[in-house]
Amino acid sequence: MSGDHCPDILELSDGSFAVIGTDRTEELDGKLPADASRADYERIVVITRETLLRAKKDIPEA
């Protein structure tokens, strides 16, 4: 409401989550661990540690 833009994690009506963060796909794509991959339609989005820790209390265990 203040006009500020910041990272966020939102639960969607279908139970999945949307992440608003910084698109760093080009920078990080070649640095993914060997056991990680992404499809052409997926992006690597970075959020701050603080954002994830604050969201943790709102993410259900199951």
C-alpha positions in Angstrom: 0.0 0.0 0.0 3.0 2.3 0.6 4.1 1.9 -3.0 7.3 0.1 -1.9 8.2 -3.1 -3.8 9.7 -6.0 -1.9 10.1 -9.7 -2.1 7.1 -11.8 -0.9 5.7 -15.3 -0.8 2.0 -15.7 -1.4 -0.2 -18.7 -1.0 -2.5 -19.1 -4.0 -6.1 -20.4 -3.8 -5.0 -23.8 -5.1 -2.6 -24.2 -2.3 0.6 -23.6 -4.3 2.9 -20.6 -3.6 4.0 -17.7 -5.7 7.3 -16.0 -5.0 8.0 -12.3 -5.9 11.7 -11.7 -6.0 14.5 -10.7 -8.3 14.9 -12.7 -11.5 18.6 -13.8 -11.6 18.2 -16.7 -14.1 21.0 -15.5 -16.4 23.4 -15.0 -13.6 22.8 -18.3 -11.7 21.7 -20.8 -14.4 25.2 -22.1 -14.9 25.9 -22.3 -11.2 23.1 -24.6 -10.2 24.2 -27.8 -8.3 24.4 -31.0 -10.4 21.1 -32.3 -8.9 19.1 -29.1 -9.7 17.6 -28.2 -13.0 15.0 -25.9 -14.5 12.7 -26.1 -17.5 12.8 -23.5 -20.2 9.7 -21.8 -18.9 11.0 -21.6 -15.3 13.1 -18.8 -13.8 15.5 -18.6 -10.9 14.0 -16.1 -8.5 16.0 -14.9 -5.5 14.4 -13.6 -2.3 16.2 -12.5 0.9 16.8 -14.9 3.8 14.8 -12.5 5.9 11.8 -12.8 3.6 11.9 -16.6 3.7 12.3 -16.7 7.5 9.4 -14.3 8.0 7.2 -16.4 5.7 8.1 -19.7 7.5 5.5 -19.2 10.2 2.8 -18.9 7.5 3.8 -22.1 5.6 1.9 -25.2 6.7 3.9 -28.2 7.8 1.8 -30.6 5.6 
